[in-house]
Amino acid sequence: MFSQMTEKQKMYIKHKRKGIFIFLSLLFMLALGFIGVKVSSYLNRPRVKEMVTVEVGSALPDISLFLLEQEDAFFSIPLEEIVNMNELSDYEVAVTVGGKEYISVLHLVDTTAPEVEVRETEIYTDEELNLEDLILRIDDCTETKSAFACPVRLAAAGIYYIPIVVTDLGGNSVWVWAKVHVLKDMEPPVITGVQELSIKAGENISYKRGVKVSDNHDQNVKLEIDNSTVNLNKVGDYQIVYSAEDNAGNRTEIPTVLHILEPGVEGATEEIVNAEADAILAEITTEDMTQYEVAKAIFDWIYNNIKNTNVAPKTTWVEGAYRGLFERKGDCFVYAMTSKCLLTRAGIPNMDIGFKNPNRMHYWNLIDLGEGWYHWDVTKRINGDCFFYVSDDVIRAYSSIHNGSHAYDPSKYPEIQ
């Protein structure tokens, strides 16, 4: 049949077949291109998630969380080597899928508020409330900060509910209220071991020995001792007061007595006799007296208060003054040394004078009231003779008719009036 066609028809059919072939070839090429694109797109598709968000404090996530499809994969570096699940941070994670490594981000977040447990607390009005004392437990995966939610004022006794806010690193906050009992301390300190004390004049004393103080609340209460009136060198009875006050102002006072006894001449010291002399001068003199009047008051006190025993040990001036001031008896040495002590403490210039020979000895004083040196002799004689502020002529005249009672060596002393 093809042979019967005209040449024109044959050419038409030939061109048509060629066109169909070209069309089919183009169609096939397009199909191959489309398939190639699809294959390339499939082979280069994303296979892991760009970011995986997990709550801080959770367990390490499984690799399946990072995959877009379920397929075999593994972490290029184990997560436990690069990730701290308790720290808010972003971590780059390498995931290997089908022999190719992909990068994802593990994003740790904190969206859970802390769990807080508080304790019921007692404090006193004089104490400061500490936040740490109110919080029993805080549970959170991150660090937390605690603070009073508002200023705390606990001025009076009573029950208070104190608001506390606790915030974690994720910014999550929780408020809790702690119950606080505020107590007023009404109980004063207790002082034990206080008793009367006795020492000899001139001795030292430990006031706190055996004495203790305690308090129901204040652990640092101090024991105070008022011994302001005590003169350890002067014989007498002195009141001392033990006291203690706690932080709440509760106060305890316990008075007692310190007995200062005569030390005996063996324990006499300059401090002891000076202290006794000062006490005597305070009784017998006033500030408006002249030196002459003070000297006369001293002379009269010695004359009226010291008994003449004719013989007494002549050792140191301190022991001589002690016998006159405390024992109130003695011989010329005691009279002279007692005068020396009182005159010196009164600020009146004086010096010792006397003589000694195989048959007798005698001691008295010289004083200067601004008019030169004069004799002073308080020693009591049988006939009552004594000499207050007398000239050298008077003493020499008396001595000449009383067996040389004052036969001193003038060369050893300054000029006497």
C-alpha positions as CSV (number, residue, x, y, z in Angstrom):
1,M,0.0,0.0,0.0
2,F,2.9,2.3,0.8
3,S,4.2,1.7,-2.8
4,Q,0.9,2.9,-4.2
5,M,1.3,6.3,-2.3
6,T,2.4,9.3,-4.1
7,E,5.7,10.8,-3.4
8,K,4.0,13.6,-1.6
9,Q,2.2,11.3,0.7
10,K,5.3,9.4,1.4
11,M,7.2,12.5,2.3
12,Y,4.3,13.6,4.7
13,I,4.4,10.3,6.5
14,K,8.2,10.3,6.7
15,H,8.2,13.8,8.2
16,K,5.4,12.9,10.6
17,R,7.3,9.9,11.9
18,K,10.3,12.0,12.4
19,G,8.4,14.7,14.3
20,I,6.9,12.0,16.6
21,F,10.4,10.6,17.2
22,I,11.7,14.0,18.1
23,F,8.8,14.7,20.4
24,L,9.2,11.4,22.1
25,S,13.0,12.0,22.5
26,L,12.4,15.4,24.0
27,L,9.7,14.0,26.2
28,F,12.1,11.2,27.3
29,M,14.8,13.7,28.0
30,L,12.5,15.9,30.1
31,A,11.4,12.9,32.0
32,L,15.1,11.9,32.7
33,G,15.8,15.5,33.8
34,F,12.8,15.5,36.2
35,I,13.8,12.2,37.6
36,G,17.3,13.5,38.1
37,V,16.2,16.6,39.9
38,K,13.9,14.5,42.2
39,V,16.7,12.1,42.9
40,S,19.2,14.9,43.7
41,S,16.6,16.6,45.8
42,Y,16.0,13.5,47.7
43,L,19.7,12.8,48.2
44,N,20.4,16.3,49.4
45,R,17.3,16.8,51.7
46,P,17.7,18.0,55.3
47,R,18.0,15.0,57.6
48,V,18.3,16.6,61.1
49,K,16.5,19.4,62.8
50,E,18.1,22.7,63.1
51,M,17.4,23.0,66.8
52,V,16.1,20.7,69.5
53,T,14.7,22.3,72.7
54,V,15.0,20.4,76.0
55,E,14.2,21.3,79.6
56,V,17.3,21.9,81.6
57,G,18.0,19.1,84.1
58,S,16.5,16.4,81.9
59,A,18.3,13.3,80.8
60,L,20.5,13.4,77.7
61,P,18.1,13.4,74.7
62,D,17.9,10.4,72.4
63,I,19.3,10.9,68.8
64,S,15.8,10.3,67.4
65,L,14.8,13.8,68.7
66,F,17.3,15.3,66.2
67,L,16.2,13.3,63.1
68,L,13.6,14.5,60.6
69,E,13.0,10.9,59.6
70,Q,13.5,7.7,61.4
71,E,16.8,6.3,60.0
72,D,20.1,5.0,61.2
73,A,22.2,7.8,62.7
74,F,24.7,8.5,65.5
75,F,26.2,11.4,67.3
76,S,29.7,12.2,65.9
77,I,30.8,13.1,69.5
78,P,28.9,11.6,72.4
79,L,26.6,14.1,74.1
80,E,27.9,13.4,77.6
81,E,31.3,14.7,76.4
82,I,30.1,18.1,75.3
83,V,26.8,18.8,77.0
84,N,26.0,19.8,80.7
85,M,22.3,19.2,81.1
86,N,22.2,21.3,84.2
87,E,23.5,24.5,82.6
88,L,21.4,26.8,80.5
89,S,23.2,27.0,77.2
90,D,23.2,26.2,73.5
91,Y,25.3,23.3,72.3
92,E,26.3,22.4,68.7
93,V,25.7,18.7,68.1
94,A,27.1,16.8,65.1
95,V,24.9,14.0,63.9
96,T,26.1,11.5,61.2
97,V,23.3,10.1,58.9
98,G,24.0,8.0,55.9
99,G,27.7,8.7,56.1
100,K,27.2,12.4,56.1
101,E,27.6,14.8,59.1
102,Y,24.9,17.3,59.9
103,I,25.0,20.1,62.6
104,S,22.1,20.7,65.0
105,V,21.7,22.9,68.1
106,L,20.7,21.5,71.5
107,H,18.9,24.4,73.2
108,L,18.4,24.0,77.0
109,V,15.7,26.0,78.5
110,D,14.3,26.5,82.1
111,T,10.5,26.9,82.2
112,T,9.9,25.4,85.7
113,A,9.8,27.5,88.8
114,P,11.8,26.3,91.9
115,E,10.2,24.2,94.6
116,V,10.7,25.9,98.0
117,E,10.0,24.6,101.5
118,V,10.3,27.0,104.5
119,R,10.5,26.4,108.2
120,E,8.6,28.0,111.1
121,T,11.0,30.1,113.1
122,E,11.2,31.9,116.5
123,I,13.3,35.0,117.1
124,Y,13.4,37.7,119.7
125,T,12.7,41.4,119.2
126,D,16.4,42.3,119.6
127,E,17.5,39.9,116.9
128,E,17.9,40.4,113.2
129,L,15.9,38.1,110.9
130,N,18.2,36.0,108.6
131,L,16.8,34.8,105.3
132,E,18.8,31.6,105.5
133,D,17.1,30.6,108.8
134,L,13.7,30.6,107.0
135,I,14.5,28.4,104.0
136,L,14.6,24.7,104.6
137,R,14.9,23.4,101.0
138,I,15.1,24.7,97.4
139,D,14.8,22.3,94.5
140,D,15.7,23.5,91.0
141,C,18.0,22.5,88.2
142,T,19.8,25.8,88.1
143,E,21.2,28.2,90.6
144,T,18.6,30.3,92.5
145,K,18.5,33.6,94.3
146,S,16.4,34.2,97.4
147,A,15.2,37.5,98.8
148,F,12.6,39.1,101.1
149,A,9.8,40.1,98.8
150,C,9.4,43.3,100.8
151,P,11.2,45.1,103.7
152,V,10.9,43.2,107.0
153,R,9.9,45.1,110.1
154,L,9.5,43.1,113.3
155,A,9.4,45.7,115.9
156,A,6.9,44.1,118.3
157,A,6.2,40.6,119.6
158,G,3.7,38.6,117.6
159,I,3.3,36.2,114.6
160,Y,4.4,37.4,111.2
161,Y,4.2,35.8,107.7
162,I,7.2,36.9,105.8
163,P,7.1,36.7,101.9
164,I,10.1,35.3,100.2
165,V,10.7,35.2,96.5
166,V,13.0,32.6,94.9
167,T,14.2,33.0,91.3
168,D,16.2,30.6,89.1
169,L,18.5,31.3,86.2
170,G,15.7,30.9,83.8
171,G,13.8,33.8,85.3
172,N,11.2,31.6,86.9
173,S,10.0,32.9,90.3
174,V,8.0,31.5,93.2
175,W,6.7,33.3,96.3
176,V,6.4,31.5,99.6
177,W,5.5,32.7,103.1
178,A,7.4,31.8,106.2
179,K,5.8,31.9,109.6
180,V,7.9,33.8,112.2
181,H,7.1,34.0,115.9
182,V,8.7,37.2,117.4
183,L,9.2,36.9,121.1
184,K,10.1,39.6,123.6
185,D,12.8,38.7,126.1
186,M,11.5,39.5,129.5
187,E,14.0,37.5,131.6
188,P,17.0,39.2,133.1
189,P,20.5,37.7,133.2
190,V,21.4,35.4,136.1
191,I,24.6,36.2,138.1
192,T,25.9,33.4,140.4
193,G,28.8,33.2,142.8
194,V,28.6,36.7,144.3
195,Q,29.8,36.8,147.9
196,E,31.5,39.1,150.4
197,L,35.2,39.6,149.7
198,S,38.1,40.2,152.1
199,I,41.7,41.2,151.4
200,K,44.4,43.0,153.2
201,A,45.2,46.5,152.3
202,G,47.7,46.7,149.4
203,E,46.8,43.3,148.0
204,N,45.3,42.8,144.5
205,I,41.9,41.2,144.0
206,S,40.2,39.3,141.2
207,Y,36.6,40.5,141.4
208,K,35.3,38.0,138.8
209,R,36.8,34.8,140.3
210,G,34.0,32.3,140.8
211,V,31.3,34.7,139.5
212,K,29.4,33.7,136.4
213,V,26.6,35.3,134.3
214,S,24.2,33.6,132.0
215,D,21.1,34.5,130.1
216,N,18.1,32.7,128.6
217,H,18.7,34.3,125.2
218,D,21.7,36.5,125.0
219,Q,24.8,34.4,124.7
220,N,27.2,37.4,124.9
221,V,25.9,39.1,128.0
222,K,28.8,40.7,129.9
223,L,29.5,40.9,133.6
224,E,30.2,44.5,134.8
225,I,31.6,45.4,138.1
226,D,31.3,48.9,139.8
227,N,34.2,49.2,142.1
228,S,34.6,52.9,141.7
229,T,34.6,53.6,145.4
230,V,37.2,51.0,146.3
231,N,40.7,52.0,147.5
232,L,42.7,48.9,147.8
233,N,45.3,50.6,149.9
234,K,42.9,51.9,152.5
235,V,41.4,49.8,155.3
236,G,37.6,49.8,155.3
237,D,34.4,48.3,153.9
238,Y,33.5,49.1,150.3
239,Q,30.3,48.3,148.4
240,I,30.8,46.8,145.0
241,V,28.0,46.1,142.5
242,Y,27.9,43.2,140.0
243,S,25.6,43.9,137.1
244,A,24.7,42.4,133.7
245,E,22.3,43.7,131.0
246,D,21.1,41.7,128.0
247,N,20.4,43.0,124.5
248,A,16.7,43.4,125.4
249,G,17.5,45.8,128.2
250,N,16.8,43.4,131.1
251,R,19.2,44.1,133.9
252,T,20.4,42.4,137.0
253,E,22.4,44.0,139.9
254,I,23.8,42.3,142.9
255,P,25.6,44.4,145.6
256,T,28.2,42.9,148.0
257,V,30.9,44.2,150.3
258,L,34.7,44.2,150.0
259,H,36.4,44.2,153.4
260,I,39.9,45.7,153.2
261,L,41.7,44.6,156.3
262,E,44.9,46.0,157.9
263,P,47.8,44.3,156.3
264,G,50.1,44.3,159.3
265,V,53.3,46.3,159.4
266,E,55.0,43.5,157.4
267,G,52.8,44.2,154.5
268,A,52.9,48.0,154.7
269,T,53.7,49.8,151.4
270,E,54.1,53.4,150.5
271,E,50.9,53.2,148.6
272,I,49.0,52.0,151.6
273,V,50.2,54.6,154.0
274,N,49.8,57.4,151.5
275,A,46.2,56.3,150.8
276,E,45.4,56.3,154.6
277,A,47.1,59.7,154.9
278,D,45.0,61.1,152.1
279,A,41.8,59.8,153.8
280,I,42.8,61.5,157.1
281,L,43.6,64.8,155.4
282,A,40.2,64.7,153.7
283,E,38.6,64.6,157.1
284,I,40.7,67.2,158.9
285,T,41.4,69.8,156.2
286,T,39.5,72.0,153.7
287,E,40.6,73.7,150.5
288,D,40.3,77.2,152.0
289,M,42.8,76.5,154.7
290,T,46.2,78.2,154.7
291,Q,49.4,76.0,154.9
292,Y,49.8,77.0,158.5
293,E,46.2,75.9,159.3
294,V,46.7,72.6,157.5
295,A,50.0,72.0,159.4
296,K,48.2,72.8,162.7
297,A,45.4,70.4,161.9
298,I,47.9,67.6,161.1
299,F,49.9,68.3,164.3
300,D,46.7,68.2,166.4
301,W,45.5,64.9,164.8
302,I,48.8,63.2,165.5
303,Y,48.9,64.5,169.0
304,N,45.3,63.4,169.8
305,N,45.3,60.1,168.1
306,I,48.7,58.4,168.5
307,K,49.6,56.9,171.9
308,N,53.2,57.2,173.1
309,T,54.6,53.7,173.8
310,N,58.2,54.9,174.4
311,V,59.8,52.1,172.4
312,A,59.0,50.9,168.9
313,P,61.0,49.3,166.1
314,K,62.9,51.9,164.0
315,T,63.1,50.3,160.5
316,T,61.7,52.2,157.5
317,W,59.8,55.4,157.4
318,V,56.9,53.5,155.8
319,E,56.6,51.1,158.7
320,G,56.9,54.0,161.2
321,A,54.1,55.8,159.4
322,Y,52.0,52.6,159.2
323,R,52.2,52.2,163.0
324,G,51.1,55.8,163.5
325,L,48.3,55.8,160.9
326,F,46.9,52.3,161.5
327,E,48.0,51.1,164.9
328,R,47.9,54.6,166.5
329,K,50.8,54.0,168.8
330,G,54.6,54.3,168.9
331,D,57.6,56.3,170.0
332,C,59.3,59.4,168.6
333,F,60.2,57.6,165.4
334,V,56.6,56.8,164.8
335,Y,55.5,60.4,165.5
336,A,58.2,61.7,163.2
337,M,57.4,59.3,160.3
338,T,53.7,59.8,160.6
339,S,54.3,63.6,160.4
340,K,56.5,63.1,157.4
341,C,53.8,61.1,155.6
342,L,50.9,63.5,156.3
343,L,53.0,66.7,155.7
344,T,54.3,65.4,152.4
345,R,50.8,64.3,151.2
346,A,49.5,67.8,152.2
347,G,52.3,69.4,150.0
348,I,54.1,71.0,153.0
349,P,58.0,70.9,152.6
350,N,59.5,68.9,155.5
351,M,62.6,66.9,156.4
352,D,63.6,64.5,159.1
353,I,65.9,65.6,161.9
354,G,67.3,63.8,164.9
355,F,70.4,62.5,166.7
356,K,71.7,59.2,168.0
357,N,74.3,58.6,170.7
358,P,75.2,55.6,172.9
359,N,72.8,56.8,175.6
360,R,69.8,57.9,173.7
361,M,68.2,58.8,170.3
362,H,65.4,61.1,169.2
363,Y,63.6,61.9,166.0
364,W,61.4,64.9,165.0
365,N,60.8,67.1,161.9
366,L,61.6,70.4,160.2
367,I,58.9,72.2,158.2
368,D,58.9,75.2,155.9
369,L,55.7,77.2,155.6
370,G,57.3,79.8,153.4
371,E,59.2,81.5,156.2
372,G,62.2,79.2,156.5
373,W,62.7,76.0,158.4
374,Y,61.2,75.6,161.9
375,H,61.1,72.7,164.3
376,W,58.1,70.3,164.6
377,D,58.1,67.7,167.3
378,V,54.8,66.0,168.2
379,T,56.2,63.4,170.6
380,K,54.3,63.4,173.8
381,R,56.3,64.0,177.0
382,I,55.2,63.3,180.5
383,N,54.7,67.0,181.2
384,G,52.8,67.4,177.9
385,D,55.6,69.4,176.2
386,C,55.5,69.3,172.4
387,F,56.7,71.7,169.7
388,F,54.7,73.0,166.7
389,Y,56.5,75.4,164.4
390,V,59.1,76.7,166.9
391,S,62.4,78.4,166.3
392,D,65.9,76.9,166.8
393,D,66.4,79.0,169.9
394,V,63.4,77.5,171.6
395,I,64.5,74.0,170.8
396,R,68.1,74.6,172.0
397,A,66.9,76.2,175.2
398,Y,64.6,73.3,175.9
399,S,67.3,70.8,175.1
400,S,69.8,72.5,177.4
401,I,67.7,72.0,180.5
402,H,66.4,68.5,179.5
403,N,69.6,66.5,179.2
404,G,70.2,67.3,175.6
405,S,66.8,66.2,174.3
406,H,67.4,67.8,170.9
407,A,71.2,67.8,170.6
408,Y,71.3,67.5,166.9
409,D,74.3,68.3,164.6
410,P,73.6,71.7,162.9
411,S,76.1,71.0,160.1
412,K,73.8,68.3,158.7
413,Y,70.8,70.6,158.2
414,P,70.0,73.8,156.5
415,E,69.7,77.0,158.6
416,I,66.8,76.8,161.0
417,Q,65.0,80.0,162.0
